[in-house]
Amino acid sequence: MSLRFFLDKARESRLLTVVTDEIDPHLEMAQVISRLEGPPLLFERAKGYDCSVVASLCGARENVAVGLGVEVGQLLFTLAEAVAHPSVPPVVESGPCQEVVEEQVDLETLPILTHLPQDAGPYITAAVAVTKDSDHGRNVSFHRLLRLDHSHLVARLVEGRGTDMLLKKSPGDVEVAICIGNSLPVLLAAATTPSPDVDEFSIANALHPTTLVKCLTVDLEVPSDTEIVLEGHFTRATAPEGPFLDLTGTMDIVRQGPIIEVSCITRRHDTIYQALLPGGLEHKLLMGLPREPTIFAEVSKACCCVNVLLTPGAGTWLHGVVQIRKQDADDGRRAIEAAFRGHPSMKHVVVVDEDIDIYDPTEVEWAIATRFQADRDLMVLENQPSSSLDPSATHVPGEKSRTTKMGLDATIPWRKPNGEPRAPEEREQFRRIRYEA
Ligand SMILES: Cc1cc2nc3c(=O)[nH]c(=O)nc-3n(C[C@H](O)[C@H](O)[C@H](O)COP(=O)(O)O)c2cc1C
């Protein structure tokens, strides 16, 4: 299932928005993507470049569901199944991603967007980086890449993640293949954080058959239907990376990042470049979607978990709603503790019963308004590990950020204020009466 296969599906299901006007990747295109966010976008004419640009492939849960051929409500379980049962993708002789080979590397021939005037420069934001670790094997993950010149990029590596750890333990340069224009399964898989020994391409292959080809100049493999592959290596040199807009919609700080030297570009004919709006819906969804199965798995160990949603208001990252089938008076509290284990970057979580539609924020608010008492159902956890993305947390360079977490048990209280258990029929009084059509 290539990016082009998805575009055809999106066109068939009238999901695709095609922009025929000539749009400039320098500042203008990001504004248009921001205005048209949600459905997948195809820019037929990128000003100054001879290739088209797509964006918002994962701009809405519906897009991902159409891409994977499942219902929106099944996304969590489809991802959980693929993460639980990865399958090794076959390596084939050749693939469309090598139809054109450029040894004279010139990154300035690609429509790399400059998203905001405050940014450090043009950034590749939808690329997944493939590396190989002698101990753990292949790793695939997203890294934003600032273009420095016609053959150099500087990468943002989050401390302690796979690529950062590989560079830290490697004495010399490290080979890398950067894939731009990926299938949805590859995008979703690259956004997961499985244990180091799990190859994210095996998760992609479990989501949908994915074949790989060997790179031409580095000892790595990439999806055979990727639009553009930048082959090269992480040097030991660094450069300032940032400022740049991050997931929470605030400007991220400037850090030193490793420089990548690109030595060969391969691509498909009629190349389609992929853009991803920083801090946009797609960024949030790709960050959050892979975390919902890990929260679900952890809460399921503590009680009966029915569904999980990371909410868009907090970047589909910092806030969550967990739905349970309550079987014990303390299941709400257990679910809160487990949810934070399932997604350590989560800051606030609300636990609700099965009768609450977790996709409707007004229903979740109603549950808090009618089933929650702060002196009984509020859990505050101080000095907890935090996401580096929350500007209000405590950030000390080189240390894990710290925060205070909060959990709300907004399930029907099984005990009365005096501690006595409520009879099942008394609990029913908390149910919403609806005017059935
Ligand atoms: C859209 C998107 C952009 C991301 N950008 C970065 C980034 O610039 N740097 C980074 O280190 N991680 C970034 N990530 C997170 C990593 O890809 C993710 O944590 C990955 O799972 C790391 O896994 P690993 O530990 O297997 O390498 C991004 C994730 C998404 C979905």
The ligand as a Tripos MOL2 file, in Angstrom:
@<TRIPOS>MOLECULE
LIG
   31    33     1     0     0
SMALL
NO_CHARGES

@<TRIPOS>ATOM
      1 C1          5.1310   13.5390   13.3310 C.3       1 LIG1
      2 C2          6.2180   13.1250   14.3000 C.ar      1 LIG1
      3 C3          7.3590   13.8760   14.4160 C.ar      1 LIG1
      4 C4          8.3710   13.4730   15.2940 C.ar      1 LIG1
      5 N1          9.5240   14.2010   15.3600 N.ar      1 LIG1
      6 C5         10.5440   13.7320   16.1200 C.ar      1 LIG1
      7 C6         11.8060   14.4060   16.1140 C.ar      1 LIG1
      8 O1         11.9970   15.4120   15.4390 O.2       1 LIG1
      9 N2         12.8110   13.8640   16.8530 N.ar      1 LIG1
     10 C7         12.6390   12.7190   17.6080 C.ar      1 LIG1
     11 O2         13.5940   12.2660   18.2200 O.2       1 LIG1
     12 N3         11.4420   12.0760   17.6620 N.ar      1 LIG1
     13 C8         10.4190   12.5630   16.9290 C.ar      1 LIG1
     14 N4          9.2320   11.8960   16.9300 N.ar      1 LIG1
     15 C9          9.0550   10.7660   17.8440 C.3       1 LIG1
     16 C10         9.7320    9.5140   17.3450 C.3       1 LIG1
     17 O3          9.5530    9.2070   16.0380 O.3       1 LIG1
     18 C11         9.1690    8.4090   18.1630 C.3       1 LIG1
     19 O4          9.3080    8.6480   19.4730 O.3       1 LIG1
     20 C12         9.7990    7.1550   17.8400 C.3       1 LIG1
     21 O5          8.9040    6.2950   18.1920 O.3       1 LIG1
     22 C13        11.1050    6.9230   18.4880 C.3       1 LIG1
     23 O6         11.2000    5.5870   18.5800 O.3       1 LIG1
     24 P1         12.5500    4.7870   18.8190 P.3       1 LIG1
     25 O7         12.8180    4.9180   20.2640 O.co2     1 LIG1
     26 O8         12.1710    3.4080   18.3680 O.co2     1 LIG1
     27 O9         13.5980    5.4050   17.9730 O.co2     1 LIG1
     28 C14         8.1980   12.3030   16.0870 C.ar      1 LIG1
     29 C15         7.0430   11.5390   15.9730 C.ar      1 LIG1
     30 C16         6.0590   11.9540   15.0940 C.ar      1 LIG1
     31 C17         4.8310   11.1160   14.9720 C.3       1 LIG1
@<TRIPOS>BOND
     1     1     2 1
     2     2     3 ar
     3     2    30 ar
     4     3     4 ar
     5     4     5 ar
     6     4    28 ar
     7     5     6 ar
     8     6     7 ar
     9     6    13 1
    10     7     8 2
    11     7     9 ar
    12     9    10 ar
    13    10    11 2
    14    10    12 ar
    15    12    13 ar
    16    13    14 ar
    17    14    15 1
    18    14    28 ar
    19    15    16 1
    20    16    17 1
    21    16    18 1
    22    18    19 1
    23    18    20 1
    24    20    21 1
    25    20    22 1
    26    22    23 1
    27    23    24 1
    28    24    25 2
    29    24    26 1
    30    24    27 1
    31    28    29 ar
    32    29    30 ar
    33    30    31 1
@<TRIPOS>SUBSTRUCTURE
     1 LIG1         1 GROUP 0 **** ****
